[in-house]
Amino acid sequence: MNTNEDTARETNWCFGCGKDNPIGLKLDMKIEGDICCAYFTARKDLESYGDRMHGGITSTLLDEVMGDYVFHTAGIPAYTAKLDIRFRSAVRIGETVKVEGWIVSHRGRLYVTKGRVLHEDGTIAAEAEAKMMVAASHTSD
């Protein structure tokens, strides 16, 4: 049976936060009060059109920070059940953004979270709401 500590170690290969994943985003998430946050600089290899970061990466940033906050709160991994995103403005390649996530409510295994990606000037690049389900059990097959 995996423990929470084992599960945390296994995230070293997570695309979003894993430090051992050579193509991952390597997010370093911090808890600041009631918010989980990370800073990310848009890399050239994550470009979409015209010097803009791909929207799928913006989506991943939001998903990761919201999910990580639930993981820290519940102590077990959370999986995305639903993710709604509103893109407001492009993140430019080379720009460092702040990604924030927080819990709005929770009932049983279901957590409702919100998040946003902030430009360097504090304006919103994207915002999201997600429903996250924490894992029912941790058994290895």
N, C-alpha and C positions, 0 to 999 in steps of 0.2 A: 504494500500500500504506500502511495506517495504521501508525504507530509507537505504542508504549506511551504516549508523551507525547500524541499525537493523541487516543488513546482516553481518557486522563484528562481532556483538555479537553472532550471530547464529553459527559462526565458532568455538565456544568453544567445540563443539563435532566433529570437523573435525578430521579424522584419522591422518593427517599429523601435523597440528598445534594446534589442540584443546587442551586446558589445562584441560578440564573436562573429556576427553575420557580416561578411565582407561587403555585401551590397545593401545592407540595412541602413536605416535612418539614424540609429544610435542615439535615440532621444534620452536625455538625462532628466527624468521627471522629478519634481520636488513638490512637496505638500506645503502650501502657504495658507495657513488658516483653514478655510473651508473650500479651497481650490487646489487642484493639481495643475501644475504648469510646467512647460518646457519651452526652450528657445530652439529655433531651427533656422539655419541659413539655407536658402534655396540654392541647390547645386545645379550646374550646367547639365549634368546627366539626367536631371529630372525635368527638363524643359518640355513644354508643349509647343505652342506657336508663339513666335514673336517675343522672345525673352521673358516668357511667363512660365511659372511652375505649373506642371500638370495638375489639373483638378483632382485627379485620383490620389495624388500625394497629399493635397490639402485635406481630402476626405480621410486618408489614413492618419494624418496628424490628429485630427479631431477624434477619430475612433480610438486611437491609442491612448490619448490623454484621459478621455472619459472612462474608458475601460480600466486604465491603470488606477484611477481614483477609486473605482468600485473595488478593485483587487485590494488596495490598501485598507479600505473601509471594512470589507467583508472578510478579508483574509484568505479568500479563495478566488480563483480566476473567474472572470465574467466574459460572456460571449455575447456578441451583438445580435439582437433579435430584429431590430429595426433602426435605421439611421436616415434621418431627414436633414438635408443640408441646403442652406441658402448661401449661394456665392454672391458676394457684393462687389468685390474688386479683385483684380489680379495681384498675385504675389510675384514680384519680379525676381529674376535670377540674380543671386548675390544679396538679396534682402534678408535680413534676420527678422523673423516674426516670433511673437509670443503666442503660445497655444495654451488655452485654459479650459479646464473641465470641472464640473461640480455636479453634485447630486441634488435633484429637485425633490424626489420622493422615492420611497421604497416600500414594497409590500411583499413579504415572503422572499422568494428568490428573484423577483423582478425589481430592477432599479431604473428609474427614469433620470436621465442625465441631460445636461446642456453643456455646450462648449462654444468656444469662438477662437478664431485666429485673428490676431491684432497686428496691424502694420507697425512699423517703428514709430510712427506719429500717433499711435493709439486708435486709429480708425479701424473699423471692422472689415476684414477681408472676407471672412466666411463665418457663419454661425450654424450650430446644429443642435438637434435634439435626438437622443437615442434611448432605446429600451434595451437594457442589458440584463441577461439572465446569468446568475451565478451558477457554477457547476453543481450538480446534484450530489456527486460523489467523486472521489479521487482513487480509483482503483486501477492498477496496471494489469493489462491482460497478459 
